[in-house]
Amino acid sequence: MTTNGAARVENDDWKKSTISRKFPTYRRKPIVTNRSWLKGKQLDDEAEGLWRIYDNLYDLTDFVAKHPGGSFWLERTKGTDITEPFETHHIKGVPQSILDKYFVRKAAKPRNYTLTLKENGFYRTLKKRVAEQLKHLDYSPKRRSFLYHMGLLCATALFTLMTARHNNIIFELSAALSLAWLSIAAHNYFHQRDNWQMYTFNLTLMNFNDWRISHAISHHIYTNSLHDLEMSMFEPFLCWVPNKYIASKARRYISLLVQPLIYAGIFPLHLIQRTLRSLFAKNELYWHDAIGLTLPLAMMAVSPTTPVDALIKWARIIGTSSFIFGLIGLNASHHTPDICHDGDALREDRDWGLYQLDTIIDRGDIKKSHFMNLTHFGDHALHHLFPTLDHGILPQLQSVFLETLNEFRGELREITFWDHIIGQSKQLLRTQVNNIPPDQRNTKNYDK
Ligand code: HEM
């Protein structure tokens, strides 16, 4: 009995997060989904069924439909703490009068999340400076993002139809590549207020609304922590948390081998899972999931052979495109052993923005290309801090960013794609936490 009890205590000991008071409830469930993540968050966040920002509770029911960013963001986050998404999605700030109108009461309990957003801390200082810079920026690169995205949409349509008409591997690979790049460019848009470009993300069979939760609200805010759905959704097949209780060492070696298959399965499995859950539990499909069917239908319509032949070609395009997307996305910036993951020691200054910097290493090899940044999750650190800004204008914020970072003893790290691929594989194998805080590990000499 005693031994069992001791073992249980030891087993439960790992159930803590470095960025929150509570172990996330959704991680206690066998299946991790957007829905279970939000439900768990409602239980953990001490928001008392309302919307929580810092220690204030608001009833935004009457504001949801009026929200300039689109109703989805607030509809889905009811009953949760939205402090960080609120801070990061409004650079110029939301007039206090709007918030005051919906204030209900102070929250009874302290916030679950332990990262800070202090007025004079790194993130809010940088945000004020960026808001000032935004008044004088050259916005013409936004037009280029628009043209790149349009070009990729046309290329995807063209190469897909050419693949349907001809047996040509070059057309097929071009269709797969265009679709992968198109979806990453569409990601630039689903972070912003509702727009038509976000719908093009759904050509992959994934859904932009789903990604607004798993990526924008979960991954962007609680990066690399136990709250990050973009980590937990891949477990136990791929596990980047350095914790042997989540995935054993043996499992981690297997994950290296299955990695390519997981990449290729991202697009189709997304739709299959949501369809199955919609059939057997609660609906998780949106009307715009139908957009994903346009490519196979168009291929069947123009195919000179049978519809089945067209469908097989489309399935190959989807699998290859998903592989390219996974390769780019999962090796973009978050997973090398030098990057903070839940369990690793954090710096003493628990500023949310500095934490972001410690969970990201940028791709230095694509810095100079607008097209590559848009299609390869480039300028990732700045993108995490200001997700609603078009990727095209981020380079103009680089100097104010670096200056502020230097003042707060943060560092923007950069490595190549290849280094990320190698580092990501090493991270998959890592089970030991890093006990040295990031600011004590860094070799950079800070300006005094
Ligand atoms: C989960 C929390 C929230 C998210 C993720 C969110 C997201 C967004 C997004 C994406 C935009 C468009 C930004 C752009 O494209 O430039 C936006 C704009 C806006 N939101 Fe929110 N929002 C949230 C909460 C709120 C709340 C609580 C209020 C006020 C009660 C609010 C008021 C506004 C206003 C006034 C704008 C237009 C002005 C601006 O862009 O700064 N939002 N929001």
Boltz pocket constraint, residues with backbone or C-beta under 6 A from the ligand:
constraints:
  - pocket:
      binder: B
      contacts: [[A, 60], [A, 63], [A, 67], [A, 68], [A, 69], [A, 70], [A, 73], [A, 74], [A, 77], [A, 82], [A, 85], [A, 86], [A, 89], [A, 90], [A, 91], [A, 92], [A, 93], [A, 94], [A, 95], [A, 98], [A, 99], [A, 191], [A, 192], [A, 193], [A, 388]]
      max_distance: 6.0
